[in-house]
């Protein structure tokens, strides 16, 4: 049994950890059934070699009896700033025998405010004439070009260790001796800047040399003072009125000395080739403005002038706690179509988010090339009406070099198609590539099945997640919005966590959600809070409760639950205070209802009260986990009263739910708001509604996540599969049939009968309706956990054959290790495969018409190694399994045999 996947603060080998007591985690793997950890020992040292020397250890936990390797807090000596710590974990197996070991490292950032000696620097308006950015019709007016900042310094010796700590008010790219530092895009990301501004840590040891050196950076507006959200005004005053840089280069030498170079008045600045840059509008580059060698030592700096020191205090800095945005892959062009002389439309075959890299050959000086981006075509031309005020346009003016490469640095777009206008010569596919950028989360899940359309649906879900996990979980990547809408995130979180490790990403974003809460306890619709400052709507504000609970259940993150608890409780109390009759009618914000539902309207009061009950129930459970017994009692009692009020007001004696929409039934059933005696009737009404619509859904953002799970949970898997396979409007299959490669915002984003929906709100990359992905993993393939389980300690494997599928399989890298489950049917027998990681157990439900037919190999499954129990059940047969890999066969279930 071997530990693997060692993490510090939910990241592998992180550079610049800001926690003073970081948490350490590991997973386990073994080829032996029944393997489990019984104890562990952690040792730590400042050098990897010292881990083998007991006298040089700085921490030895000793042997600790524990089955877990999950978020173990550091309780060694106080950590020092800017120090690398190596650590090793050794584990003992279930027999008490020594098993495997593994080691990793983490490095602390600047843990104390006084560690910062740098000052904020920016443009000094008095030091040089104002330089207007280009007055082109392609880009809106912007205040000034990005900052090009530089400073030279001397080194008598090459450092043995060098770190750059840097951040910006805006977005920045650091450079050292003519080379880009690191590979982070759009740093420092977007947070609630009034409360937190993230800094990055870079290892630059190998980039320095004896003698003259130069440190430099380009800083653009970004979220700090660029166009953000859908304000039509110039919304540059959300946070500040100009970009700035804060940087601290710390170098250590073999003799123990240090040298520090910081941002201060010694730096100089001048506009460079990037004449304008904005996240929404695009980037304008004029190569003729480029100063050769500007970021190298020895560059003539007559054009550079002194900077202004804007602020001597660093402000609310925090170390970056999660995975940054990076270019994670490239997409080659699949087709280049010439429209006119010099004008081409490029198709990348996939709706992506990022920017393009264009290689130009032999372009004359001053040649102005315009690139426009779009998700769709209309009559062969770019469809850009749905971008609203976002220009999504990049411009490059050539410098006359034989070969030039244009790649924007400080913007990103959502696109499948790019129009290139005024291109010199013939454009070939090899000269253009899409650079896909998003938070570089570990991709941890995979689902596949026998139906190509369902596999395309899973692909669309994952690409939608990639495109909208850019700094914050956004609603759409292409138009003038890109906000962190709370409902979208809470609805999609279970699916997101199947595909990728979102633990650190969502925990970091939750700080913005909590910081946005007002004094009365109301969350906001979006986080960070820009453009919209009103109280959150039902299902939107409830994300402040649902996501911390989700992170606890999925990753065992007790800290995020504890840090969020007061805000969670305040939200419930806010609703209760303004709705003493326990029907959520007052203070509902801009109540969206079941947003973008089709052909029906779910009663807003029903939806709101259902969420009031649900959130209260979750906060009560959180209180129990955290040992807050008084809060737990108060909230359990409140939940019981809300449930009674819901039933009295909205659930009728015949099992109908007020309004009679699919979402009304789904909410009531999913949240336990139907008396047990009426559950069957309510399910019957829900099923009847779906059947009368020829297996079509009416659910919007809120209901769609519950649709297939509730049907399956209540014995109507046939209807869930009918909805999954549906290809007529409205359905997932309809968009796929019409070429979708990401999830659309609306079921009717484009239809045969009406064409494009209103451009006022019509995104073709929007993950909310892709929340069905959780069901694909959880019930189609079968990976889930029991209601009392945390972080997949006790698996609930329930593969559910149906529809036109002949097989399905999923793998998921959980907090404890690899879980897999899948099934196939052939010759009237079902084969189920399962993988249970060491330390976990599983309840495996085998769907079969004959429980006595369950076999492993040629032998009855009872008594096989790792099989802890077998019994008949409603599903067919239920097995209790220890860790290990299993292949079980049985007679196929009657419904699919």
Secondary structure, DSSP 4 states (H G I P E B T S, - for coil): -EEEEEEETTBSS-EEE--TT-EEEEEEE-SSTT--EEEEEEEEESSGGGGG-GGG-SEE---EE-S--SSEEP-SSPPPTT-EEEEEEEEEETTS-EEEEEEEEEEE---SGGG----EEE--TTTS---PPP--TTS---SSPPEEEEEEEEESS--SEEEEEEEEESEEEEEETTEE-S-BSSBT----TTT-EEEEEEE-GGG--SEEEEEEEEEE-HHHHS--TT-SS--TTTT-SS-EEEEEEEEE-TTS-EEEEESSTT-EE---SEEEEETTTEEEEEGGG--TTTTSTT---TT-EEPEEEESS--SEEE--SPPEEEEEEEE-SEEEEEETTEEEEEEEEEEEEEEEEEEESPPTT-EEEEEEESEEETTEEE-GGGTT---EEEEE----SEEEEE-SS--EEEEEEEEES--S---GGGEEEEEEEE-PPB-EEEEES-HHHHHHHHHHHHHHHHHBSSSB-S-SSSS----BHHHHHHHHHHHHHHB--HHHHHHHHHHHHHT--TTS--BSBSS--S--SBPPTTTTTHHHHHHHHHHHHH--HHHHHHHHHHHHHHHHHHHHH-TTSS--SS--S---STT-SS----HHHHHHHHHHHHHHHHHHHHHHTT-HHHHHHHHHHHHHHHHHHHHHHB-TTS-BTT--HHHHHHHHHTT-S-HHHHHHHHHHHHHHHHHTTS-----HHHHHHHHHHHHHTT-HHHHHHHHH--SSSSHHHHHHTT-SS--SSTTSEETTTEE--TTS--S--GGGGTTHHHIIIIII-EEE-TT-STTSEEEE-----TT-SEEEEEEE-SSSEEEEEEEEETTEEEEEEEE-TT-EEEEEEE-S-GGG-EETTEESTTSTTEEEEEEETTEEEEEE-SEEEEEEEEPPTTT-
